[in-house]
Amino acid sequence: MNIDSYLKKDYITNLLETEEKRISGRELEEVRPLTIIKGYVADKACGSAYVKLGDTEVLAGITMTVGEPYPDSPTSGVMSTSVEFRPIAHPAFESGPPREDAIEVARVIDRGIRESKCIDFDKLYIQEDKVWMVNIDIHILNHSGNLIDAGGYAAIAALLNTQVPKFDGTKIVRGEWDRKLEIECTPVPFTFSKIGSKIILDTDMDEEYAQDARLTVTTTDTLNAMQKGGVGAFKPDEVKALVKKAFEMSGTIRSQLEA
């Protein structure tokens, strides 16, 4: 972190601590404007969605392939999630193997979706030693903060847009669809960040430099997953309050995802 970032961190922290204000003018729990476009690359994926959260832009694509199940679940399908930080998205992003933070973002998104049980993996069984594999590929197009929520919304919207290809017993019939992928529920992640003693929702890029810790809470009609990041800590009462807030606010985002 350079001297400008340190100065900005101090300014953001002091503004929150002394006046409970954010540099953007947003309320502490105010989410930036959210745009969701499903079927964004309909000709290149089984499902897709473009999401813009403030100035953060993310594209998610779903591919369905046929593969072997895991030995301990021979009649269940498989899901994998990957995140790519494209160099055009931020000056710090470079081409090459996945960065450590990209892997972390992918794991948090994957866990929220997986633990919600929005995909019934038993319904992805085809025949002995063959199951459908759901591959979620998330591409960061512009990084302006809160990649976990933006990427999570894009992944879920893309799943809701996904169709299962036809399979003739030996190969996938490209361009022909068997059915829509069944999604049982719509998990919604919210990432809260602690800066000093204050907690805010949906950080922008400058606020991420200032955050001490973050907590991602994913909910449906129940609590699905929580994941903490950063070196700071949340008090037990703070965690309870954030879980309650995630439930209260999830309906608005869920209606946009399901539209």
C-alpha positions in Angstrom: 0.0 0.0 0.0 1.5 3.4 -1.0 1.4 6.6 0.9 -1.7 7.8 -0.9 -3.6 4.7 0.1 -2.5 5.1 3.7 -3.8 8.7 3.7 -7.0 7.7 2.1 -7.5 4.8 4.6 -7.0 7.3 7.5 -9.5 9.7 5.9 -12.1 7.1 5.3 -11.7 5.7 8.8 -11.8 9.0 10.5 -14.9 10.1 8.5 -16.7 7.0 9.5 -15.7 7.1 13.2 -16.4 10.8 13.7 -19.3 11.5 11.4 -20.6 8.1 10.4 -20.3 9.2 6.8 -18.9 7.4 3.7 -16.8 9.3 1.1 -19.4 8.3 -1.6 -22.2 9.9 0.4 -24.0 6.5 0.7 -25.6 5.4 3.9 -23.6 2.8 5.8 -25.9 -0.1 4.7 -26.7 1.3 1.2 -26.0 -0.9 -1.7 -24.8 0.6 -5.0 -27.2 0.5 -8.0 -27.4 -3.1 -9.4 -28.0 -4.0 -13.0 -28.5 -7.6 -14.1 -28.7 -8.8 -17.7 -29.3 -12.5 -18.2 -28.4 -14.4 -21.4 -25.6 -11.9 -22.1 -23.6 -14.3 -24.2 -26.4 -16.7 -25.1 -24.5 -18.1 -28.2 -21.4 -19.1 -26.2 -22.7 -20.6 -22.9 -25.6 -22.7 -21.5 -26.4 -19.8 -19.3 -24.9 -16.4 -18.6 -25.4 -13.1 -16.9 -23.8 -9.6 -16.8 -23.8 -7.7 -13.5 -22.9 -4.2 -12.8 -22.8 -3.2 -9.1 -21.9 0.4 -9.0 -18.8 0.5 -11.3 -17.9 -3.1 -10.6 -18.7 -5.2 -13.7 -18.8 -9.0 -13.8 -19.7 -11.6 -16.5 -20.6 -15.1 -15.5 -21.0 -18.0 -17.9 -22.2 -21.6 -17.2 -21.1 -24.5 -19.2 -22.6 -28.0 -18.9 -20.3 -30.9 -19.6 -20.6 -34.7 -19.0 -18.1 -36.3 -16.7 -17.5 -39.0 -14.1 -19.0 -38.5 -10.6 -16.9 -38.5 -7.4 -16.5 -42.0 -6.1 -18.2 -41.2 -2.8 -21.3 -39.8 -4.6 -21.7 -41.9 -7.8 -25.2 -40.7 -8.6 -24.6 -36.9 -8.0 -23.6 -34.2 -10.4 -20.6 -32.0 -9.9 -20.2 -28.2 -9.7 -17.0 -26.1 -9.9 -16.5 -22.3 -9.7 -13.6 -20.3 -11.0 -12.9 -16.6 -11.1 -10.7 -14.8 -13.6 -9.3 -11.4 -12.9 -8.9 -10.0 -16.4 -6.0 -7.5 -16.7 -8.3 -4.9 -18.2 -10.3 -4.8 -15.0 -7.6 -3.3 -12.7 -4.0 -2.1 -13.1 -2.9 -4.7 -10.4 -4.4 -7.7 -12.4 -1.9 -9.6 -14.6 -2.2 -12.5 -17.0 -1.2 -15.9 -15.7 -2.4 -18.5 -13.1 -5.3 -17.6 -10.8 -4.3 -15.1 -8.0 -4.7 -16.1 -4.4 -7.5 -13.5 -4.0 -9.3 -14.8 -7.1 -9.3 -18.3 -5.6 -10.7 -16.9 -2.4 -13.5 -15.0 -4.2 -14.3 -18.2 -6.1 -14.4 -20.3 -2.9 -16.7 -17.9 -1.1 -19.2 -17.7 -4.0 -19.0 -21.5 -4.5 -19.7 -22.2 -0.9 -22.7 -19.9 -0.7 -24.3 -21.6 -3.8 -23.4 -25.1 -2.8 -24.6 -24.8 0.8 -27.9 -23.3 -0.2 -28.6 -26.6 -2.1 -30.1 -24.5 -4.9 -28.9 -27.3 -7.3 -30.2 -30.8 -6.6 -27.1 -32.7 -7.8 -29.0 -36.0 -7.8 -31.1 -34.7 -10.7 -27.8 -34.3 -12.7 -27.3 -38.1 -12.9 -27.3 -39.4 -16.4 -26.3 -43.0 -16.3 -23.7 -45.2 -14.6 -20.4 -43.3 -14.5 -21.9 -40.3 -16.2 -23.2 -37.1 -14.6 -23.7 -33.5 -15.6 -20.9 -31.1 -14.5 -21.9 -27.5 -13.9 -19.0 -25.2 -14.5 -19.4 -21.6 -13.3 -16.8 -19.2 -14.9 -16.8 -15.7 -13.5 -14.9 -13.0 -15.3 -14.1 -9.7 -13.6 -14.4 -7.0 -16.3 -14.0 -3.9 -14.0 -12.9 -4.0 -10.4 -14.4 -1.2 -8.3 -15.0 -3.1 -5.1 -17.0 -5.9 -3.6 -16.2 -8.7 -6.1 -17.7 -11.4 -3.9 -21.3 -10.0 -4.0 -21.0 -8.9 -7.7 -19.6 -12.2 -8.7 -22.2 -14.1 -6.6 -25.1 -12.2 -8.2 -23.7 -12.9 -11.6 -23.2 -16.6 -10.9 -26.7 -17.0 -9.5 -28.4 -15.1 -12.3 -26.5 -17.2 -14.8 -27.6 -20.4 -13.1 -31.2 -19.2 -13.3 -30.7 -18.6 -17.1 -29.1 -22.1 -17.7 -30.4 -24.8 -20.0 -29.2 -28.4 -20.0 -28.0 -29.6 -23.4 -29.3 -32.7 -25.1 -27.2 -35.8 -24.5 -27.7 -38.7 -26.9 -26.0 -41.3 -24.7 -22.5 -40.9 -26.1 -22.1 -37.1 -26.7 -23.7 -33.7 -26.1 -25.8 -32.4 -29.0 -24.6 -28.8 -29.3 -27.2 -26.2 -29.9 -30.1 -28.4 -28.7 -31.6 -28.2 -25.2 -33.1 -30.9 -23.1 -34.6 -28.8 -20.3 -34.0 -25.8 -18.1 -31.6 -26.3 -15.2 -33.8 -26.7 -12.0 -32.8 -24.1 -9.4 -34.5 -24.8 -6.1 -33.9 -21.5 -4.4 -32.0 -18.2 -4.9 -29.1 -17.6 -2.5 -28.2 -14.0 -1.9 -24.7 -13.0 -0.6 -24.1 -9.7 1.3 -20.6 -8.7 2.3 -20.2 -6.4 5.3 -16.9 -4.6 6.0 -15.5 -3.4 9.3 -13.5 -0.2 9.2 -12.4 0.9 12.7 -15.5 0.3 14.8 -18.0 0.9 12.0 -19.6 -1.7 9.7 -20.6 -0.8 6.2 -22.1 -2.8 3.3 -21.0 -3.1 -0.3 -17.5 -1.5 -0.2 -16.2 0.5 -3.2 -12.5 0.3 -4.1 -11.2 3.0 -1.7 -13.2 1.5 1.2 -11.7 -1.9 0.5 -8.2 -0.5 1.1 -9.4 0.8 4.5 -11.3 -2.3 5.7 -10.0 -4.3 8.7 -12.3 -7.3 8.2 -15.2 -8.5 6.1 -18.0 -11.0 6.6 -20.0 -12.5 3.7 -23.4 -13.8 4.7 -25.4 -15.9 2.2 -29.1 -16.6 2.8 -32.2 -18.1 1.3 -35.0 -18.7 3.7 -32.3 -19.9 6.1 -28.6 -19.1 6.7 -26.5 -20.9 4.1 -23.0 -19.8 4.7 -20.7 -17.2 6.4 -17.1 -16.4 5.4 -14.8 -14.0 7.2 -11.8 -12.3 5.6 -9.2 -9.8 6.8 -7.2 -9.5 10.0 -9.8 -7.7 12.1 -12.6 -9.3 14.1 -16.4 -9.1 14.5 -18.0 -9.3 18.0 -20.7 -12.0 18.5 -23.4 -9.4 18.7 -22.2 -7.7 15.5 -22.4 -11.1 13.7 -26.0 -11.7 14.9 -27.0 -8.2 13.7 -25.4 -8.7 10.3 -27.1 -12.0 9.8 -30.4 -10.4 10.6 -29.7 -7.5 8.3 -28.8 -9.9 5.5 -32.2 -11.6 5.8 -34.0 -8.3 5.9 -32.3 -6.9 2.8 -32.1 -10.1 0.6 -35.6 -9.8 -0.8 -34.9 -6.8 -2.9 -31.8 -8.4 -4.5 -33.6 -11.8 -4.9 -36.4 -10.2 -6.8 -33.9 -8.7 -9.3 -32.1 -12.0 -9.7 -35.3 -13.9 -10.4 -36.8 -11.3 -12.7 
